Amino acid sequence: MPDLRRFDWTDLHPNERDAMVEWVRSLGYDPKDIAVRFAVTRDSAGRWAVHLTRHILDANGSLRLDVAADEVVSRPVVVETDPATWPAFLLTTTEETH
């Protein structure tokens, strides 16, 4: 059975947020472009992935708005990742779910 753990950056302690910022950068993304909610999953084969939502920016660097839907345009980002690269708090919280 797959594991799923959801997070919200606003619920993290400042040191955890700092660790997430560095980790997201290490994955090749600008943390300012990433939505506050994210998830970590493990599939039935044991592969771990982080699920991020990346906001799309316009030519001026502002969030692109889908006027018809009245929401920010975004794209899902799923990165298979080795838990050895995770911030320590992610290891602790995912171990609690097992």
Summary of the structure (lengths in Angstrom):
residues: 98
radius of gyration: 14.5
end to end distance: 11.0
largest distance: 44.4
contacts: 230
relative contact order: 0.21
helix: 32%
strand: 35%
